[in-house]
Amino acid sequence: MTYLLQAGIRPAAQALSRTTTTAYFLRSTIPLGNPVQQLLKANPKSSIANLVLQTCSEFNPSSRRTTAYRKEPIRSSSSTAMEKAFVRKIPSSSLYVSRPTWWLESRFHFSFAEYFNPANQEFGVLRVLNDDLVQPNAGFGTHPHRDMEIITYVVDGQLSHKDSMGTEETLGRGCVQYMSAGTGVTHSEMNHSNHLQRFLQIWVKPNARGLKPNYGSRTFSKSDRHNKLQQVVTSYAHYGSDKDAGSGLIPVNQDVNIFVSEMNGVTDGSVAPSAAAKSLDYTLQKKRQMYLVCIEGGLTVSSVESGLSETLSARDALEVAAPRSGNLPLKIQPDVASGAHFLFLEMERTV
């Protein structure tokens, strides 16, 4: 335990005795090159050292297995490449599926825990996007985070949150939870119901380290996002205040915007074809990029200007970047039968 504390990750040390999924959390919270690896290697006889070394080995590039996934070359950020629009579809079949324990099934969009791919570490400031399924009466026990903006979008079920800042609440479908981990925070995310739970876990790199921890949430209804784009997250710079008002847009410590929408289909026969949503328009500004996830249903993203046209099914994702010299108008059209439930993050272009 001493070695964990010396390495500056006291919450991780404290969490060792409180969760049966310690290994999973440590893989997700100890960064590359953390001094805990060297300290523990110097004291290999410690049982705690052995446990943490086992999990820390996942962060050692020389010992980690590179999964055969997304075989495209590492994204280029050259000035020549950024003159053009950039589009890449990520089929759901290519996502890494993690089942570290009986109660959790996660689809990783980027390197996380036991999955490592040097060509798929992040997309701009988006570091993690996990599509999590949690079995009834189970969940993520108390575990630590620091220096990360963590946003959770609830798709199905009831998500019960409790943290070291004294917050405790339960959120349902369409609700958004956010946490600035800053200097350090511990929290748990549980499914206390008898039904399967699904949520998107999103980590965004903050614009500074050592920020004051903060937590908040928003409860939204379907009408807020029905057949329209609903912006749920923006940066403090665009928020107009350095304090969260507790309602409306959620401010975070990074230049990122998050939008969601749930558009009609006609599968159940309750909606006439004429009432199904036609399309939504969104203009991706020059020097900006977006990461879109089709949560449910299906959709097509197109642009006359670039010749872009990509059709996504449930759990597929799409990377899009506008050229450096001009905006990129996009049209998002839901599948006429199933409709579409989707989310996207918009940020400064880096690809």
N, C-alpha and C positions, 0 to 999 in steps of 0.2 A: 504493500500500500504506500510505503514511503516513496517509492520510485515514481509512482503515479503523481503524488503530490508535488515532488520536486520538479516534475515535468510540466507543472502548471495546469493539470487537468483534474483538479480536485473533484468536480462533479462526476467524472468517470469512475474515480476510485470509490466514491460513495455509492455509486450505482451498482458496483459489483455484488453487493450483498442484497440487492433489492429486486433483481430481475433474473429470470431464467433464460433470457435472450441477450445476456451481456455481450457475447461475442458479436452478435449482429449490430448492436448499437456502437460498439467500439470501432468496428470496421467503418461505420458511417461518420464517426466524429473525430478520430485521430488523423490529422492531415499527413500528407507526404512529408517525410523528413523530420517528423516530430522527435525531439530528444528522448522521449520515452523508449524508443527502440534501442538506442545506444545504452541507456541506463539499465534497461532490463537485460540486455545481452551481457552486461558486465556482472549480473547477478542471476544467472540462469537457474540456480537451485530454488529460487522462490516459486511456490506454487502459483501465486498470482502472476509472477513474471512469466511463467510458462503459458498461462492462459492468455495474457495480453500479447506475448510474442506470437502466439498462434494466429491471433486476429490481426496484429500489426503486419505480419508477413504479407497480408493482402495489399499493403500500401508500398511494398518494396518492389520497384519496377523489375528488379532482377529475378524476383521469385514469383511474380504474379503471372497467371496464365492469361494470355490474350485470346479472348473468345472470337471465333470467326463470325463477325457481325459487322454490317455496314462496310463492305470492302472498298467503298469509294476512297479515293485519296483524301488526305487531310485537306480541309477547306482552305482555299487560297484567299489571302487578304491583300494581294498585290494591287497596286493602283490600276493596272490594266484590267484585272478581273472585276474591280469595283465599278468600272465604267458601265458594266452590263447588269441586267437583272439576273438574279440567281434563284433557282428553284430546285428543290430536292424532295421527293416523296419518301417517307419512311413507312413501309408496310408493317402492319401489326405483327405479321409472321416473323419479322426480323428483330423484334424487341426481345431482349433477354428476359426470360421468366425465372424468377427466384422463388424458391419454396424453402426458406431456412427453418421453418417450424410448421407444426400441423395447422396453425391458425392463420397463417399469412401466405398469400400469393401476390407477388409484385411483378409488374412489367416495368423494366428500367429503360428509359429513353436515353440515358447517358450513364457513363461509368459510375458504379455505386456498389458498395459492399463487396461481394465476391466477384462481381463482374468488372473487368478492366479492359478497355480498348483505348490505346493512346490516340487513335484517330477520332474518338468519340467521347471527349471529356466534357464538353460544354457547347453552348451555342450563344455567343456573346456573353451577357451577364447571367444567362440561365445556366445554372450548374447542375440541378437535379430536377427531373420530372418523373415521378413514380406513380403508376396506376395501381393502387393497392386494394386488395380484397381481404377483408378481415372476417373471420368466422364469428358466430355468436358467442357472447360471454368470454371474450378474449381481447387481446390488443397489445399495444406498445406500453410496457410498464415504464416507470420513471427512468428517464435517461437524459443526458446532457447535450447541449448545443452551445456554440458561441460563434460570433462574427458571421451571421448568415440571416438573410431575410427569408422567413419561411411562411409560405402561403398555402392554405389547404382549401380545396373546393370539394364540398360534399356532394356526391352523386346519388347515393342511395343509403338508407339507414340512418342511424343516429350516432353521431360522433361525440363522445364525452371527453372533455379536456380538463386537466388539472395541472397547475404549474407552481413553481417556487415563488411567484409573485403574488400568490393568493387567489388567483382566478380559478373558477370552477364553473363549467357550463356544458350544456349538451346542444348540438346543432344538427339540423336536418338538411334535406335535399335543397340545393341551391344556395346554401349559406356559405360564407367565406370567413375563414379564420386566418389571422396573421400574427406573426411573432418576430420581433427584432431580437435576435438572440444576444447580440452585442457582447458585453463582457462575460456573459455566461448565464444560463438559465437551465433548469431541469423541468421536465414536464412529462405527462403521460397522455396517451390518446387511446381510449378504450371503446369497445363495442359491448355495452351492457345489455343489449337487446337479444331477442331470440331470432333475429334475421341477419342475413349476410349484409355486410357493410362495404361500400365502395367509395373511395375518395382519391383525388389527385393531390399528391404531395409535391409542392414546388419550392425549390430553393433558388434564391436569387442572391448573387454576390453583392454585399453592401458597398457603398461608395467610400466607406471609412471603417477602420477597425476600432474596437474598444468603445462602441456606442452604448448608451444606456439601454438595458433591456426593456422591451415594451410588448404588450399583448392587447389584442382587440378582435372584434368580430362584427359581422354584419349579417342580419337576417333578411333575405330577399324572398319575394314570392315569384311564382312563374310569370305573372303579368309583367314583372320588371324586365324580363328578358325575352318575352314571348314575341316571336317574329320581328325582333329588333336586336340591335347590338346594345348590350348594357356594359358600360365601363365600370369595373369594380375596384381597380387599383391604379394609382398614379404615383408620381414622385412627390416628395415634399416640396421640391422646387416649383412644381406646377400646382400644388395644393393651395398655396397662398398663405400658409401658416406653418409654424414649426410645432404645432400641437394638433393632435387628432381630435376632431370634433365629436367622434363617436357615432356618426351617422353619415350616410351617403358614401362618397368615394373613400377608399382606404389609402392613406399615404404611406409610402415606404422609402427607405434610404437608398434609392437607386433610380436612375433614369429608365423606368420601365412602366408600361401600361398594360393592363390585362382586361380583356373583353370576353363576355360570354353571350350565348344566344341559344334559344330552344325554339326551333321552327316546325311548323305543322307538316304532317304527312297525312295520308288517307288510309293507312293500313287497317285501322279498326272499323272503318265504315262510318264513323260518327262525324267525319268532316267531309263535306262535298269537295270534289276535286277543285272547284272554283274557289274554295276557301283556303286551300293549301297555300303556304307561303311561296311566293314566286322567287325572290332573291333579295340579298342585301348587298349594298355597295359599301366598299371601304377603300380609301386611298392611302396606300403606304407611301409616306413621304420620302423624298430623296435622302440617301445616306441612312436609311432605317431598315430594319429587318423584323420578321415575325416568325414565331413558331406556333403552329396551329395543331390542335388535337381534336379529332372527331371522336367525341365521347360516346355518343349513341347515334344510331341511324346511319345516314350516308350523306355526302355532299360533293359538289364540284366547285373548285376554285378556278376562275378563269380571268384572263386579261387580254383584251383585243390588242392593246398596244405592244405587248411582249409575245403574243402567241401562246401564252401559258394556258393550259387546261389540264387539271389533274382531278381525278375522281377518287374520293376517300371513302372507305367503309369504316365501321366502328373500330376504334382504337388505332387507326392509321394516323400518321402525323405528316406535316408539311412544313418545310423550311422555305421561306421566301425573302428575298432582299431586293429593295429598289435600287436602281442605278444611282451613281453618285451625282449625275447631272439632271435627274428629273424624277418626278413622282410616278408611282405605279398604281393606277386605278384597278381595283379588283372587284369581281362579282362572285358572291358566295350563294350558290343555289342548292337547296336541300333536295334529297331524294324524294320524289313525289309520293312514293309509297310509305317509307318509314319516317320521313322528316329528318331533322338533324339537330343534335345537341352538341355544341362545340365550344371550345375556349382557345384563345390565342394570346400570346405575349408579344408586345411590340417594343423595340429597343433600338439603340444605336447600331448601325451596321458594322460588323467586324469581319465578314466573309467576302 
